[in-house]
Amino acid sequence: MNSLPWISRVRRAGLIAAAGLALPLFLSAADDEGLVLRWQFDGGKEPGEWQGKAKLSETEEAGPRAPRYPGFTETNRAAFFPGQDAWILVKDQEKGGTTDVRFRKGDSITIEAWVKVKSIGKGHAAYLVGKGRHGERGQNLGEMNQNYAVRLQGTGSGAQLGFLFTSEDPAMKKRDWHRWWSTAEVPSAGWHHVAVVYTFGQKGSLRAYIDGKATEGKWDMGGDTDLPPVADADDLVIGTGYTRTTGTSFSGWMDDLAIYRHAVAPEVLMARYVHTPPPPPVTPDMVPAGEVLVQISEKGVPEANSWPEDPEVTETYREQAFGFFEEPQKYVSTGVRDDRANPHLFRAAAKVTIPEGKHRLLLRGRGAARLYIDGKKVLETPFRPGDTGGHGLVSSQDEYLDLGPDFRFVPPGNRETWMEYPSTGGEHFVVLETMIGGISGKSKMRPELGETVVAISPEGQES
């Protein structure tokens, strides 16, 4: 079988251009015994009041559904939070609420939900649910009274799962923040299950899960503590934080949010995420020998800065190497040029012979990109930043990747990453995916490939 002809050197290219039912079926009766509140977003009456300009009836959309997610029905629905002007408010029992949503020292809390992120800015902390810290927008109890909150923090490639609360020293009446972020990330595409478990006043009790897998994390503010939490009459709010702005608001879909007054067992939470993945979009037998198969997907790609869950391939063509700077023009039936969907997915795949050794691999692209070798993701670059002004610092070029004397530096607006890849020698199945275009606020980014490249520098060589 012919290998991909990617070993042609390019001057100053540096490296070588390389070719539920609404109620999930797995909930147990034991869970219901400790249940405080649940939101299923199935069209029935839910706790609290939907507030903001967006109406709940306008935001109900498809949730995780069978057969992809066997724990749900084929018609399951979810709530869409647009990232602004939409939230659910639940009053504390003292202020007219029907349920006690306060947690005190010694109480265990479990908060779980299914989420599908549409977009989240790098460094932004979006609230899934939080009680307290609402200031004048709540019960005027100040802003240093976060009873508890579960949040997501954007990383550029996904989102960390976070837990936040304020403690109060009973003797000194001094309050302090306690913030924890997960090491693992919630992926930026598809439906995912998240859960946080904590016993207030008990150090070392925090547990967190993403898609049924326990994740480590770090208390990066205030540390873990045995002090009691603030437990006051402030509101519980879903979908946004204390400022009600885009920086603290969740942009995406949420389903089956639940709060329990007990520590749900690890084995229960680890069994929550049941997912049947779709067939692979491209397989080795689909790829012609010695060429790169390119697939463009314009359907099934949401208008979001996230990877599509199951995009539909709408066009294919062939290339000679993993080096791309422009897509073919698109035409309508009358021969007139047409615009491609923005954003859309660009995928390239080939069977590549890599010699034995430890080689340097480079991934570069304008949009978010990821590289798979033999089905395993080995490299990934983040989504484009929301700031499209282009007013970068000249000094940033001092941090550009430099892999050799004839290495071509990354052009402005592109991102890159690299690794040392150990190969036992032989044929490997290489797949590159990148997102073209994207969303910046209420506008769209230019749908351009930039300089999208996968390249290899064989062991012992500098070029």
C-alpha positions as CSV (number, residue, x, y, z in Angstrom):
1,M,0.0,0.0,0.0
2,N,1.4,3.4,-0.9
3,S,2.1,5.8,1.9
4,L,1.1,9.4,1.8
5,P,3.7,11.5,-0.1
6,W,4.2,14.0,2.7
7,I,8.0,13.8,2.8
8,S,8.5,16.7,0.3
9,R,10.4,19.5,2.0
10,V,9.1,23.1,1.8
11,R,11.7,25.9,2.1
12,R,11.1,27.9,5.3
13,A,8.1,25.7,6.1
14,G,10.2,24.4,8.9
15,L,8.5,21.1,9.6
16,I,7.3,18.9,6.8
17,A,3.7,19.4,5.7
18,A,2.0,16.2,6.7
19,A,-0.2,14.4,4.9
20,G,-35.4,9.5,29.7
21,L,-37.8,9.7,29.9
22,A,-37.8,13.3,31.1
23,L,-36.7,11.6,34.3
24,P,-33.6,9.6,33.5
25,L,-34.2,5.9,33.7
26,F,-31.2,5.4,35.9
27,L,-32.4,7.5,38.9
28,S,-33.0,5.4,42.0
29,A,-35.6,5.7,44.7
30,A,-32.8,6.3,47.2
31,D,-31.9,9.5,45.3
32,D,-35.5,10.8,45.5
33,E,-35.4,10.4,49.3
34,G,-32.8,13.2,49.6
35,L,-34.1,15.3,46.7
36,V,-34.6,19.0,47.4
37,L,-35.5,20.3,43.9
38,R,-35.3,19.1,40.3
39,W,-35.8,20.8,37.0
40,Q,-36.5,18.4,34.1
41,F,-37.5,21.1,31.5
42,D,-40.1,18.8,29.9
43,G,-42.9,21.3,29.6
44,G,-44.3,20.6,33.1
45,K,-44.5,22.9,36.1
46,E,-41.0,23.6,37.4
47,P,-39.8,25.1,40.7
48,G,-39.2,28.9,40.6
49,E,-39.9,31.6,38.1
50,W,-38.4,32.1,34.7
51,Q,-37.1,35.7,34.5
52,G,-35.4,37.9,31.9
53,K,-36.3,38.9,28.4
54,A,-36.1,35.4,27.0
55,K,-39.2,33.2,27.7
56,L,-38.9,29.6,28.7
57,S,-41.5,28.6,26.1
58,E,-39.1,30.0,23.5
59,T,-36.0,28.3,24.8
60,E,-37.2,24.7,25.2
61,E,-35.2,22.6,22.7
62,A,-34.1,19.0,22.2
63,G,-32.2,17.5,25.2
64,P,-30.1,14.4,25.4
65,R,-32.2,11.7,23.6
66,A,-32.2,8.0,22.9
67,P,-30.6,6.1,21.2
68,R,-27.5,8.3,21.7
69,Y,-28.3,8.8,25.4
70,P,-30.2,5.6,26.4
71,G,-31.3,7.1,29.8
72,F,-33.7,9.4,28.0
73,T,-36.6,9.2,25.6
74,E,-36.4,10.0,21.9
75,T,-38.5,13.2,22.6
76,N,-36.7,14.5,25.7
77,R,-36.4,18.2,25.9
78,A,-34.1,20.7,27.6
79,A,-33.9,24.4,28.4
80,F,-31.7,26.7,26.4
81,F,-30.0,29.6,28.2
82,P,-28.9,32.2,25.7
83,G,-26.1,33.6,27.8
84,Q,-28.0,36.8,28.8
85,D,-31.5,37.9,29.9
86,A,-32.7,34.5,31.0
87,W,-32.6,32.8,34.4
88,I,-34.7,30.9,36.9
89,L,-35.3,32.4,40.3
90,V,-36.3,30.4,43.4
91,K,-37.1,32.2,46.6
92,D,-35.7,31.1,49.9
93,Q,-38.4,29.6,52.2
94,E,-38.2,32.6,54.5
95,K,-39.0,34.8,51.6
96,G,-42.0,32.8,50.3
97,G,-40.3,29.8,48.7
98,T,-41.9,26.4,49.1
99,T,-38.7,24.4,49.9
100,D,-35.8,24.8,52.3
101,V,-32.8,25.4,50.0
102,R,-30.4,26.3,52.8
103,F,-27.4,24.1,53.7
104,R,-25.7,24.4,57.0
105,K,-22.6,23.0,58.7
106,G,-22.8,19.2,58.6
107,D,-25.2,19.1,55.7
108,S,-24.2,17.3,52.5
109,I,-25.1,18.7,49.2
110,T,-25.1,17.1,45.7
111,I,-25.8,19.1,42.6
112,E,-25.9,17.4,39.3
113,A,-27.0,18.4,35.8
114,W,-26.7,17.6,32.1
115,V,-25.2,20.4,30.1
116,K,-24.3,21.2,26.5
117,V,-22.2,24.3,26.2
118,K,-22.9,26.7,23.3
119,S,-20.1,29.1,24.1
120,I,-18.0,30.3,27.1
121,G,-15.3,32.8,27.0
122,K,-11.8,31.8,28.3
123,G,-11.6,32.8,31.9
124,H,-15.4,33.5,32.2
125,A,-17.1,31.8,35.1
126,A,-20.7,30.9,34.1
127,Y,-23.2,30.0,36.8
128,L,-25.2,26.8,36.4
129,V,-26.8,27.4,39.8
130,G,-26.0,29.6,42.7
131,K,-27.7,30.7,46.0
132,G,-26.7,34.1,47.4
133,R,-24.3,36.8,46.2
134,H,-27.0,38.8,44.4
135,G,-26.7,42.1,46.2
136,E,-29.5,44.5,45.3
137,R,-30.7,42.1,42.6
138,G,-31.6,39.7,45.4
139,Q,-32.5,40.3,49.0
140,N,-29.9,43.1,49.6
141,L,-27.8,40.9,51.8
142,G,-24.5,42.0,50.2
143,E,-22.4,40.1,47.8
144,M,-20.1,38.2,50.2
145,N,-22.8,35.6,50.9
146,Q,-22.4,32.9,48.3
147,N,-24.3,30.1,50.1
148,Y,-23.2,27.7,47.3
149,A,-22.7,27.6,43.6
150,V,-21.7,25.3,40.8
151,R,-20.1,27.0,37.8
152,L,-18.2,26.4,34.6
153,Q,-15.0,28.3,33.8
154,G,-14.0,28.6,30.1
155,T,-10.5,27.3,29.2
156,G,-10.4,27.9,25.5
157,S,-10.8,24.1,24.8
158,G,-13.6,23.3,27.2
159,A,-14.7,24.3,30.7
160,Q,-13.6,23.5,34.2
161,L,-16.2,22.4,36.7
162,G,-16.3,24.6,39.8
163,F,-17.7,24.9,43.3
164,L,-17.9,28.2,45.3
165,F,-19.2,29.2,48.7
166,T,-18.6,31.7,51.5
167,S,-17.8,30.6,55.0
168,E,-18.3,32.5,58.2
169,D,-16.3,32.1,61.4
170,P,-19.0,31.9,64.2
171,A,-16.7,33.6,66.7
172,M,-15.2,36.4,64.6
173,K,-18.1,36.8,62.2
174,K,-15.4,37.0,59.5
175,R,-16.3,35.7,56.0
176,D,-14.1,34.1,53.4
177,W,-14.4,32.8,49.9
178,H,-13.7,29.1,49.1
179,R,-13.3,28.3,45.4
180,W,-12.5,25.0,43.8
181,W,-11.9,24.1,40.1
182,S,-11.6,20.7,38.5
183,T,-8.5,19.4,36.8
184,A,-10.6,17.7,34.1
185,E,-12.7,19.7,31.7
186,V,-16.2,19.5,30.4
187,P,-15.8,19.1,26.6
188,S,-17.1,22.0,24.4
189,A,-19.4,19.8,22.3
190,G,-22.2,17.5,23.0
191,W,-24.2,16.6,26.1
192,H,-22.3,16.0,29.3
193,H,-23.2,15.1,32.9
194,V,-21.6,17.0,35.8
195,A,-21.9,16.5,39.5
196,V,-20.5,18.1,42.7
197,V,-20.7,16.6,46.2
198,Y,-19.7,18.4,49.4
199,T,-20.3,18.2,53.1
200,F,-20.1,21.6,54.6
201,G,-17.7,21.9,57.5
202,Q,-15.9,18.7,56.6
203,K,-12.5,19.1,55.0
204,G,-11.6,16.7,52.2
205,S,-15.2,15.8,51.4
206,L,-15.5,17.4,48.0
207,R,-16.1,15.0,45.1
208,A,-16.7,16.0,41.5
209,Y,-17.6,14.0,38.4
210,I,-17.6,14.7,34.6
211,D,-19.3,12.1,32.5
212,G,-19.2,9.5,35.2
213,K,-15.5,9.9,35.9
214,A,-14.2,11.4,39.2
215,T,-11.9,14.4,38.7
216,E,-9.3,15.9,40.9
217,G,-9.2,19.6,41.5
218,K,-7.7,22.5,43.4
219,W,-9.0,25.0,46.0
220,D,-7.4,28.1,44.5
221,M,-9.1,30.6,46.9
222,G,-9.6,30.3,50.6
223,G,-8.7,26.6,50.6
224,D,-10.8,23.8,52.0
225,T,-12.3,24.5,55.4
226,D,-14.2,23.1,58.4
227,L,-16.0,26.4,59.0
228,P,-19.8,26.6,58.4
229,P,-21.1,28.1,55.2
230,V,-23.2,31.3,55.0
231,A,-26.8,30.2,55.0
232,D,-29.2,33.1,54.6
233,A,-32.4,34.1,52.9
234,D,-30.9,35.2,49.6
235,D,-32.3,33.8,46.3
236,L,-31.3,30.7,44.4
237,V,-30.8,31.4,40.7
238,I,-30.2,29.1,37.8
239,G,-28.4,30.2,34.6
240,T,-26.7,33.4,35.7
241,G,-24.6,35.0,38.4
242,Y,-24.6,38.0,40.5
243,T,-24.1,40.6,37.7
244,R,-26.6,39.0,35.3
245,T,-24.2,39.8,32.5
246,T,-22.8,37.5,29.8
247,G,-19.6,37.0,31.7
248,T,-21.4,35.1,34.5
249,S,-24.3,33.7,32.4
250,F,-24.5,30.2,31.0
251,S,-24.8,30.0,27.3
252,G,-26.0,26.6,26.3
253,W,-28.5,23.8,27.1
254,M,-29.3,22.3,30.5
255,D,-31.4,19.3,31.5
256,D,-32.3,17.4,34.6
257,L,-30.7,19.7,37.2
258,A,-31.1,18.3,40.7
259,I,-30.1,19.3,44.2
260,Y,-30.0,16.7,47.0
261,R,-29.5,17.0,50.7
262,H,-27.2,14.1,51.0
263,A,-24.0,12.8,49.4
264,V,-25.0,10.7,46.4
265,A,-22.8,7.6,46.3
266,P,-19.9,7.6,43.8
267,E,-21.2,4.5,42.1
268,V,-24.5,6.2,41.4
269,L,-23.0,9.3,39.9
270,M,-20.5,7.3,37.9
271,A,-23.3,5.4,36.3
272,R,-25.2,8.5,35.3
273,Y,-23.4,9.1,32.0
274,V,-24.5,6.5,29.4
275,H,-23.6,7.5,25.8
276,T,-23.7,5.5,22.6
277,P,-21.3,7.2,20.2
278,P,-22.2,7.5,16.5
279,P,-20.3,5.6,13.9
280,P,-16.9,7.3,13.0
281,P,-17.3,9.9,10.3
282,V,-14.3,8.7,8.4
283,T,-12.6,5.3,8.5
284,P,-9.3,4.0,6.9
285,D,-11.1,2.1,4.1
286,M,-12.8,5.4,3.0
287,V,-9.4,7.0,2.3
288,P,-7.7,6.6,-1.1
289,A,-4.1,5.4,-0.9
290,G,-1.5,8.2,-1.1
291,E,-4.0,11.0,-0.9
292,V,-5.8,13.1,1.8
293,L,-9.6,12.8,1.9
294,V,-11.2,16.1,2.8
295,Q,-14.7,16.3,4.2
296,I,-16.7,19.5,4.7
297,S,-19.7,19.5,7.0
298,E,-22.1,22.5,6.8
299,K,-25.2,20.7,8.2
300,G,-25.6,19.8,11.9
301,V,-23.1,22.5,13.0
302,P,-24.6,24.9,15.5
303,E,-23.9,28.6,15.4
304,A,-21.5,28.3,18.4
305,N,-17.9,28.3,19.3
306,S,-17.9,24.5,20.0
307,W,-17.3,21.3,18.3
308,P,-20.5,19.9,16.6
309,E,-21.8,16.6,18.1
310,D,-22.8,14.8,14.9
311,P,-22.2,17.0,11.8
312,E,-23.3,15.8,8.3
313,V,-20.7,15.6,5.6
314,T,-21.9,17.8,2.7
315,E,-18.9,17.8,0.4
316,T,-15.7,15.8,-0.2
317,Y,-12.6,16.2,-2.2
318,R,-8.9,15.1,-2.3
319,E,-5.6,16.8,-1.5
320,Q,-2.0,15.7,-1.5
321,A,-0.8,16.8,2.0
322,F,-2.0,18.2,5.3
323,G,-1.4,21.8,4.3
324,F,-4.5,24.0,3.7
325,F,-5.1,27.7,3.2
326,E,-8.3,27.8,1.1
327,E,-11.4,25.8,0.6
328,P,-12.9,25.2,-2.9
329,Q,-15.6,27.7,-3.9
330,K,-19.2,26.7,-3.3
331,Y,-21.8,27.1,-6.1
332,V,-25.5,26.9,-6.3
333,S,-27.4,25.0,-9.0
334,T,-27.3,28.0,-11.4
335,G,-23.6,28.3,-11.2
336,V,-23.5,31.3,-8.9
337,R,-21.1,31.4,-6.0
338,D,-22.6,30.8,-2.6
339,D,-21.4,31.3,1.0
340,R,-20.6,28.4,3.2
341,A,-22.2,28.0,6.6
342,N,-20.5,29.9,9.3
343,P,-19.2,28.1,11.3
344,H,-18.6,24.7,9.6
345,L,-16.4,21.7,10.1
346,F,-13.4,20.9,8.0
347,R,-11.9,17.4,8.3
348,A,-8.9,15.8,6.5
349,A,-7.8,12.1,6.8
350,A,-5.1,9.9,5.4
351,K,-3.1,6.8,5.9
352,V,0.4,7.9,6.7
353,T,3.6,5.8,7.0
354,I,5.7,7.2,9.9
355,P,9.2,5.8,10.5
356,E,10.2,4.3,13.9
357,G,11.4,6.9,16.4
358,K,10.3,9.9,18.4
359,H,9.3,12.7,16.0
360,R,8.1,16.2,16.5
361,L,4.6,16.9,15.3
362,L,3.1,20.4,14.7
363,L,-0.5,21.4,14.6
364,R,-1.4,24.9,13.3
365,G,-4.6,26.5,12.4
366,R,-6.7,29.6,12.5
367,G,-9.8,28.0,14.1
368,A,-9.9,25.4,16.8
369,A,-8.1,22.3,15.6
370,R,-7.5,18.8,16.8
371,L,-5.3,16.0,15.6
372,Y,-6.1,12.2,16.0
373,I,-3.6,9.4,15.3
374,D,-5.1,5.9,15.2
375,G,-8.2,7.1,17.0
376,K,-6.4,8.9,19.8
377,K,-6.4,12.7,20.1
378,V,-2.8,13.8,20.4
379,L,-2.9,17.6,19.8
380,E,-5.5,20.3,20.1
381,T,-5.6,24.1,19.7
382,P,-8.3,26.4,21.3
383,F,-11.1,28.3,19.7
384,R,-10.4,31.7,18.4
385,P,-10.5,34.5,21.0
386,G,-13.6,36.7,21.0
387,D,-11.6,39.9,20.5
388,T,-11.4,40.4,16.7
389,G,-9.7,43.8,16.9
390,G,-6.2,42.5,16.1
391,H,-4.6,44.9,18.5
392,G,-2.0,42.5,19.8
393,L,1.3,43.3,21.4
394,V,4.5,43.3,19.3
395,S,6.3,41.6,22.2
396,S,4.0,38.6,21.8
397,Q,6.2,37.4,18.9
398,D,8.9,36.7,21.5
399,E,6.8,33.8,22.6
400,Y,6.3,32.3,19.1
401,L,7.2,28.7,18.7
402,D,10.7,28.2,17.2
403,L,11.5,24.7,16.2
404,G,14.5,25.2,13.9
405,P,16.7,27.5,11.8
406,D,14.3,27.3,8.8
407,F,11.1,27.2,10.7
408,R,8.2,29.3,9.4
409,F,6.8,31.3,12.3
410,V,3.0,31.2,12.8
411,P,1.2,34.0,10.9
412,P,-0.9,36.4,13.1
413,G,-4.3,35.1,13.9
414,N,-3.3,31.4,13.8
415,R,-2.6,29.2,16.8
416,E,-0.3,26.2,17.1
417,T,1.0,23.5,19.4
418,W,3.5,20.6,19.1
419,M,4.6,17.4,20.7
420,E,7.1,14.6,20.5
421,Y,5.3,11.6,19.0
422,P,6.8,8.1,19.5
423,S,6.1,5.7,16.6
424,T,6.9,2.1,16.3
425,G,7.1,2.5,12.6
426,G,4.5,1.7,10.0
427,E,1.2,3.0,8.8
428,H,-0.9,5.3,11.0
429,F,-4.4,6.7,10.4
430,V,-4.2,10.5,10.8
431,V,-7.3,12.7,11.1
432,L,-7.3,16.5,11.3
433,E,-10.4,18.5,12.3
434,T,-10.8,22.3,12.4
435,M,-13.6,24.7,12.8
436,I,-14.0,27.3,10.1
437,G,-15.5,30.7,11.1
438,G,-17.0,31.2,14.5
439,I,-19.0,33.6,16.7
440,S,-17.8,36.8,18.3
441,G,-20.6,38.4,20.3
442,K,-23.5,39.0,17.9
443,S,-21.2,38.9,14.9
444,K,-19.4,36.2,13.0
445,M,-15.8,35.7,12.3
446,R,-14.4,35.4,8.7
447,P,-14.7,31.7,7.6
448,E,-11.1,31.2,6.7
449,L,-8.6,28.4,7.0
450,G,-5.7,30.7,7.6
451,E,-2.6,28.4,7.6
452,T,-3.9,25.0,8.7
453,V,-1.1,22.5,8.8
454,V,-0.1,19.2,10.3
455,A,3.7,18.7,10.0
456,I,6.4,16.3,11.1
457,S,10.0,16.8,11.8
458,P,11.7,13.3,11.9
459,E,13.9,12.4,14.8
460,G,17.4,13.7,14.3
461,Q,16.4,16.5,11.9
462,E,15.8,20.2,12.5
463,S,13.7,21.0,9.4
